[in-house]
Amino acid sequence: MGKVEEYLTKVEEQFRRRRISVLSPGAGPTVEISGKPVISMASNDYLGLMRHPETIAAAVDATQRFGAGAGASRLVTGSLPPHMEMEQALARFKGTAAALSFSSGYLANVGIIPALIGRGGLILADRLCHASLIDGCRLSGADFRIYRHGDIEHLTMLLSRNTSQRNTLIVTDGVFSMDGDLAPLPELMSLAMTYGAELYIDDAHGTGVMGTHGRGTVEHFGLESALPFHMGTLSKALGSSGGYVAGQDSSIQYFLNASRSFAFTTAPTPGSAAAVTAALAVIMREPERRARLWQNRAHLHDGLRGLGFRLTSSMSPIIPILIGNAETALAFSAKLLDFGVFAPAIRPPTVPESTSRIRVTVTSEHSIAQIDEALHAFKQTGRMTRVL
Ligand SMILES: *Cc1c(COP(=O)(O)O)cnc(C)c1O
């Protein structure tokens, strides 16, 4: 057997083989899989902006005016207006002086982290950091250590051992993507100050969701004036695609110059940039979307807990059901689909060994009736798979 077949056989045997589910959008938060309409509890489109008439119209309009693609890096061909407008809108939304966009959140992380730190430096990252953060850390060439998830004592110990005064970066998600819990940002911030380290926050799942105005986890914890910059994505609650860093002018100018993944890749399409600007307008105009999201989140979380499922310490619209082994998680997800609900099984290496789970997400667009219907499906599935 060649190495390709060997690999595929191995992941199949470990119940870790990945396959893409092909779907087409249905009404509201429903999707059609193999021609069957099901309730999707799998999307990060928390505010329903991916298919909002205003974001779609903005994307269509910008595509007609400026073209289907951006042509090259903005440092080479110059920037089209939609990208400039999006960055201004982002900075306004975030309450920062400036913002810079990347072609994806993944690219933002692999570009920004190596711009911040290099060989000879020390990175301390939360164990459950997103893969793009880990890849950015590796690419930087800095010495790279992991601290236990959210464990301030462990991080303090690692920091206090580092007596050589070298450049140090603490790296964390704001909302953890596969657990839905929050990083202890105030404690991380004060540790960073104490030890002269820099704090790098990835707020992919906080943007549009957390905080009174939806500005993110940084707003949630009231730390907006304490941070020179932080990053997030345009691909989750903002419903489009791309990544961003928002912060003070000098930081943004620095990343514009020093991030290889900004310089050496083609800019996002004009349509996706214009969609972000439109999404931000909806978010700022309609706080009721966020209110609905949190009501739905409470209803689903209470319901799942009431059924007796083992949950993570989620504080967000990401509410994973902990299962344990990958085989049961796969069987759960497949059975759940039979009952009309789509939620993916998340298995290693995306999550640590023996912590396979069903990653359940809810949006502002689910109705209470749909959530109740989903809860019924979770209950049936839980019994049939002996998870309950
Ligand atoms: C999704 C995600 C990313 C990657 O963002 P994309 O825009 O999808 O490339 C980065 N960090 C975290 C925490 C994420 O959840």
The ligand as a Gaussian input file, in Angstrom:
#p B3LYP/6-31G(d) Opt

LIG

0 1
 C      -12.464000      29.960000      12.156000
 C      -11.326000      30.422000      12.960000
 C      -10.186000      30.973000      12.367000
 C       -9.989000      30.976000      10.882000
 O      -10.784000      31.930000      10.288000
 P      -11.162000      31.770000       8.740000
 O      -11.652000      33.118000       8.390000
 O      -12.205000      30.712000       8.663000
 O       -9.907000      31.404000       8.037000
 C       -9.211000      31.486000      13.189000
 N       -9.319000      31.415000      14.529000
 C      -10.389000      30.874000      15.136000
 C      -10.454000      30.840000      16.617000
 C      -11.416000      30.347000      14.370000
 O      -12.467000      29.778000      14.957000

